[in-house]
Amino acid sequence: MSGKIVNKFMELKERREKRLGSKLTLEKISIDTGIAYTTIMRWAKDQVVRYDDKILVALCEYFEVNLSELIDYEK
Protein backbone atom coordinates (compact mmCIF):
# COMPACT_ATOMS: atom_id res chain seq x y z
CA MET A 1 0.00 0.00 0.00
CA SER A 2 1.56 3.26 -1.08
CA GLY A 3 0.22 6.71 -1.68
CA LYS A 4 1.37 9.54 -3.85
CA ILE A 5 1.90 13.26 -3.71
CA VAL A 6 -0.36 15.19 -6.08
CA ASN A 7 1.13 18.36 -7.55
CA LYS A 8 -1.49 21.07 -8.25
CA PHE A 9 0.90 23.64 -9.71
CA MET A 10 -0.70 23.82 -13.16
CA GLU A 11 -4.19 24.05 -11.69
CA LEU A 12 -3.10 27.00 -9.55
CA LYS A 13 -1.34 28.61 -12.53
CA GLU A 14 -4.56 28.42 -14.56
CA ARG A 15 -6.61 29.77 -11.66
CA ARG A 16 -4.24 32.75 -11.29
CA GLU A 17 -4.34 33.40 -15.06
CA LYS A 18 -8.14 33.56 -14.93
CA ARG A 19 -8.02 35.88 -11.95
CA LEU A 20 -5.49 38.19 -13.63
CA GLY A 21 -7.03 37.91 -17.08
CA SER A 22 -3.69 37.18 -18.74
CA LYS A 23 -1.36 34.29 -19.53
CA LEU A 24 1.50 33.51 -17.14
CA THR A 25 4.72 32.13 -18.50
CA LEU A 26 6.91 29.84 -16.46
CA GLU A 27 9.67 32.41 -16.88
CA LYS A 28 7.47 35.10 -15.29
CA ILE A 29 6.66 32.81 -12.37
CA SER A 30 10.37 32.11 -11.98
CA ILE A 31 11.21 35.82 -11.94
CA ASP A 32 8.33 36.75 -9.63
CA THR A 33 9.12 34.01 -7.09
CA GLY A 34 12.91 33.98 -7.34
CA ILE A 35 12.77 30.23 -8.00
CA ALA A 36 15.09 28.85 -10.69
CA TYR A 37 13.41 28.37 -14.07
CA THR A 38 14.42 24.70 -14.16
CA THR A 39 12.69 24.14 -10.83
CA ILE A 40 9.52 25.87 -12.05
CA MET A 41 9.68 23.72 -15.19
CA ARG A 42 9.84 20.55 -13.06
CA TRP A 43 6.79 21.69 -11.11
CA ALA A 44 4.91 22.42 -14.35
CA LYS A 45 5.80 19.01 -15.80
CA ASP A 46 4.98 17.23 -12.53
CA GLN A 47 8.56 15.98 -12.23
CA VAL A 48 9.28 17.20 -8.70
CA VAL A 49 11.11 14.60 -6.64
CA ARG A 50 12.23 16.80 -3.74
CA TYR A 51 9.98 19.21 -1.87
CA ASP A 52 12.15 22.00 -0.49
CA ASP A 53 10.49 24.12 2.19
CA LYS A 54 11.69 27.43 0.69
CA ILE A 55 10.20 26.52 -2.69
CA LEU A 56 6.93 25.42 -1.08
CA VAL A 57 6.67 28.69 0.85
CA ALA A 58 7.47 30.81 -2.23
CA LEU A 59 4.88 29.02 -4.37
CA CYS A 60 2.21 29.17 -1.66
CA GLU A 61 2.79 32.90 -1.26
CA TYR A 62 2.80 33.48 -5.03
CA PHE A 63 -0.45 31.61 -5.60
CA GLU A 64 -1.90 32.85 -2.29
CA VAL A 65 -2.81 29.35 -1.12
CA ASN A 66 -2.18 26.95 1.75
CA LEU A 67 0.21 24.05 1.26
CA SER A 68 -2.67 21.58 0.92
CA GLU A 69 -3.84 23.51 -2.15
CA LEU A 70 -0.42 23.22 -3.79
CA ILE A 71 0.33 19.58 -3.01
CA ASP A 72 -1.85 16.84 -1.61
CA TYR A 73 -1.42 13.25 -0.49
CA GLU A 74 -3.58 10.53 -2.00
CA LYS A 75 -3.72 7.05 -0.53
Buried (B, 14 or more C-beta within 10 A) or exposed (E): EEEEEEBBBEEBBEBBEEEEEEEBEBEEBBEEBEBEEEBBBBBBEEEBEEEEEEBEEBBBEBBEBEEEBBBEEEE
